[in-house]
Amino acid sequence: MSILERYHRAFETGDEHLIDEVIHDDCKFYPHVGGVVMTKNDMKGIAGSGMVSTEGVRILFENDEVGVDHCVAHFANGSTSEAVLTFFKFAEGKIIRVETGATPLSVDYQLIGQ
């Protein structure tokens, strides 16, 4: 299973052991909103919490250095769902940097083909 496949499993389930296996202790997450930088501990707090759920996750590219994926993210706080493109940088076989870009989806959004 690839780094990103394991990451997505850990994110959905909140499996802390798996999170520790795939996210580097020095990881920095630069989300597309808020002007904040999140750490591994911040990411652990979100994983499996139900605050964010994803659908239609597609790994577009992955090698030993970087990965790119796309998904639709839904938020428990009622924010508009977003189509999210994420860039990952790897070090020592773990995710060390995450950056997202997103497009808000309309209120009547439906994923076709599901």
C-alpha positions as CSV (number, residue, x, y, z in Angstrom):
1,M,0.0,0.0,0.0
2,S,1.4,3.4,-1.0
3,I,2.1,6.3,1.5
4,L,-1.0,8.1,0.3
5,E,-3.2,5.1,0.5
6,R,-2.1,4.6,4.1
7,Y,-2.6,8.3,4.8
8,H,-6.1,8.3,3.5
9,R,-7.0,5.2,5.6
10,A,-5.4,6.8,8.7
11,F,-7.3,10.1,8.0
12,E,-10.7,8.4,7.7
13,T,-10.3,6.0,10.6
14,G,-8.2,8.1,13.0
15,D,-5.7,5.2,13.5
16,E,-3.0,6.9,15.5
17,H,-0.5,4.1,14.9
18,L,-1.0,4.4,11.1
19,I,-0.8,8.2,11.3
20,D,2.6,7.9,13.1
21,E,3.8,5.5,10.3
22,V,2.9,7.9,7.5
23,I,3.3,11.5,8.9
24,H,6.7,12.7,9.7
25,D,7.2,14.3,13.1
26,D,8.3,17.5,11.4
27,C,5.4,17.6,9.0
28,K,3.9,21.0,8.2
29,F,0.4,21.3,6.6
30,Y,-0.4,24.6,4.7
31,P,-4.1,24.6,4.1
32,H,-5.6,26.8,1.4
33,V,-7.6,28.9,4.0
34,G,-6.9,30.6,7.2
35,G,-3.2,31.5,6.7
36,V,-2.2,29.0,9.3
37,V,0.4,26.2,9.4
38,M,-0.6,23.0,11.0
39,T,1.6,20.3,12.6
40,K,1.4,16.5,12.9
41,N,-0.5,16.9,16.2
42,D,-3.1,19.2,14.5
43,M,-3.5,16.6,11.8
44,K,-4.0,13.9,14.4
45,G,-6.7,15.9,16.0
46,I,-8.7,16.1,12.8
47,A,-8.1,12.5,11.6
48,G,-11.1,10.3,12.3
49,S,-12.9,13.1,14.2
50,G,-15.7,13.6,11.7
51,M,-14.7,17.3,11.3
52,V,-13.8,16.6,7.7
53,S,-14.9,13.7,5.5
54,T,-13.8,13.0,2.0
55,E,-15.3,11.3,-1.0
56,G,-14.0,10.3,-4.4
57,V,-10.3,10.2,-3.4
58,R,-8.1,9.8,-6.4
59,I,-4.3,9.5,-6.2
60,L,-3.2,11.3,-9.3
61,F,0.6,10.8,-8.9
62,E,3.0,9.4,-6.4
63,N,6.6,8.5,-6.3
64,D,9.3,8.3,-3.5
65,E,9.5,12.1,-3.3
66,V,6.0,13.6,-3.9
67,G,2.3,12.8,-4.3
68,V,-0.8,14.6,-5.6
69,D,-4.4,13.6,-5.0
70,H,-7.9,15.0,-5.5
71,C,-11.1,14.5,-3.5
72,V,-14.3,16.2,-2.4
73,A,-14.2,17.4,1.2
74,H,-17.3,17.9,3.4
75,F,-17.1,19.8,6.7
76,A,-19.1,19.1,9.9
77,N,-19.3,22.8,10.6
78,G,-21.6,23.3,7.6
79,S,-19.0,25.0,5.4
80,T,-19.5,24.6,1.6
81,S,-18.0,21.3,0.3
82,E,-14.9,21.7,-1.7
83,A,-13.0,20.0,-4.5
84,V,-9.5,19.7,-3.1
85,L,-6.2,19.2,-4.8
86,T,-3.4,18.3,-2.4
87,F,0.3,18.2,-2.9
88,F,2.4,16.0,-0.6
89,K,6.2,16.0,-0.2
90,F,7.9,12.9,1.4
91,A,11.0,12.5,3.5
92,E,12.2,9.3,5.0
93,G,9.2,7.5,3.6
94,K,6.7,9.8,5.4
95,I,4.7,12.9,4.6
96,I,6.7,16.0,5.6
97,R,4.8,18.7,3.8
98,V,1.1,19.1,2.7
99,E,-0.4,22.0,0.7
100,T,-4.0,22.2,-0.5
101,G,-5.9,24.2,-3.1
102,A,-9.7,24.0,-3.3
103,T,-12.7,25.1,-5.2
104,P,-16.0,25.6,-3.3
105,L,-18.9,23.5,-4.7
106,S,-22.4,24.6,-5.2
107,V,-25.0,23.9,-2.5
108,D,-26.8,21.4,-4.8
109,Y,-23.6,19.5,-5.6
110,Q,-23.9,15.8,-6.3
111,L,-21.1,13.4,-7.2
112,I,-22.1,11.8,-10.5
113,G,-21.4,8.1,-11.0
114,Q,-21.6,7.1,-7.4
